C-alpha cells in the first residue's frame, strides 16, 4: 500500500490524475481491513482519493463532490477515535462549501478547528490550505481572519 500510495502521489504531482486514481484505489483496497492505528493510513488514503475525485471531475453516476463527501466521511469515522480527524473535517467542509451547504460546511470547519464564531462573526483560526482557502475566503460568510495563538497566519485578510 505504501508503494502504491507513493506512486499515486508522484502521478498526482505530475498532474496525471487518470494514472493516480487506480493506484490510490488499489492502495485503499490493500489496507481496507486495517486495524488499530493502521486505520489512520487508510483514512489518509481515503482523503487523498477524495481530493483526486474532485480533480478528475464527473465520471459515472455519482458526482465528484458526492464521492469526495462519502470518502471523507469514512476517513473521519476511522480517524476520530484517535483524535486525528481535524484535517479531514476541514476537507469535508471544503466539499460542503462547494456544494453550497453552508450550515454543514460551518459545522465541519468548526470540528476541524479552522472556523470559530464569536459575537456573530466567523473567524479563521488558521491559514487553510489549497482548495479550502479559496472556498472559505470567497464565500460571503462575514469572516475576518485572525490568528490562533498556536497557528500563525500569513498574508493579509481578503
Protein Blocks (a to p, Z undefined) as FASTA:
>chain_A
ZZmmmmmmmmmmnopaklmmmmmmmmmmmmmmgghjllmmmmmmmmmmmmmmmmnopedj
bdfklmmmmmmmmmmmmmmmnopammmmmmmmmmmmmnopaklmmmmmmmnopacceehi
acdfbdcehjllmmmmmpcghpaddddfklccedjdZZ
